[in-house]
């Protein structure tokens, strides 16, 4: 569970299309291949915790979360990574 979460993507029924991306040294930034209308928010490499907190804040705005294999991997990984980074359990919205 040492690997950082490097990106989280959202698409909402209200038209939201947003991706949170963690910058990493040695990895070039680029958005050339994305469809128009997708909002990209970059976080400095040391700001994974803030990115995860923003993820939970955005998840809380929607009554339903639909994922592909989210229950089997994504949400448990997100939960465990948040716990490892010391995020208060009250702020973790994927349990």
C-alpha positions in Angstrom: 0.0 0.0 0.0 3.0 2.3 -0.6 2.1 3.4 -4.1 0.5 6.8 -4.3 -2.8 7.4 -6.0 -1.8 9.3 -9.1 -5.2 10.1 -10.7 -8.9 10.1 -9.9 -11.5 10.6 -12.6 -15.2 11.7 -12.3 -18.1 11.9 -14.6 -21.4 13.1 -13.1 -24.9 12.9 -14.3 -25.0 16.7 -14.1 -22.3 17.0 -16.8 -19.3 17.1 -14.6 -16.1 15.7 -16.2 -13.1 16.2 -14.0 -9.8 14.5 -13.4 -7.5 15.0 -10.4 -3.8 14.3 -11.3 -0.8 14.0 -9.0 2.3 15.5 -10.6 5.3 13.1 -10.5 8.9 13.9 -11.2 10.1 12.4 -14.5 6.5 12.2 -15.9 5.7 14.8 -18.6 2.3 16.6 -18.2 0.0 16.5 -21.2 -3.7 16.8 -21.9 -3.5 16.6 -25.7 -5.6 13.5 -26.1 -8.5 14.4 -23.8 -11.9 15.2 -25.1 -13.0 18.8 -24.8 -14.9 19.8 -21.7 -12.8 17.8 -19.2 -11.5 19.8 -16.3 -8.0 18.8 -15.2 -6.8 19.7 -11.7 -3.1 19.1 -11.0 -1.6 18.5 -7.6 2.0 18.8 -6.6 3.7 15.5 -6.0 3.7 16.1 -2.2 -0.1 16.9 -2.2 -1.6 13.4 -2.5 -3.4 13.8 0.8 -5.1 17.0 -0.4 -6.1 15.3 -3.7 -7.7 12.4 -1.7 -9.6 14.9 0.5 -10.8 16.7 -2.6 -11.9 13.3 -4.0 -14.0 12.5 -0.9 -15.5 16.0 -0.9 -16.6 15.6 -4.5 -17.9 12.1 -3.9 -20.0 13.4 -1.1 -21.9 15.7 -3.5 -23.5 12.8 -5.3 -26.0 10.4 -3.9 -24.8 7.4 -5.9 -21.4 6.2 -7.0 -21.0 3.9 -10.0 -17.7 2.3 -10.6 -16.1 -0.5 -12.6 -14.5 -2.8 -10.0 -14.7 0.0 -7.5 -15.8 -2.3 -4.6 -13.2 -4.8 -5.4 -10.2 -2.5 -5.8 -10.6 1.3 -6.2 -12.6 2.1 -3.1 -10.7 -0.2 -0.7 -7.4 1.2 -2.1 -8.6 4.7 -1.7 -9.8 4.0 1.9 -6.5 2.3 2.9 -4.4 5.0 1.3 -6.4 7.7 3.1 -5.9 5.8 6.4 -2.2 5.5 5.8 -1.9 9.2 5.2 -3.7 10.0 8.4 -7.0 11.2 7.0 -9.7 11.3 9.7 -12.2 8.4 9.3 -15.0 10.9 9.5 -13.8 12.3 6.1 -13.4 9.0 4.4 -16.6 8.4 2.3 -16.0 5.0 0.7 -16.5 2.7 3.6 
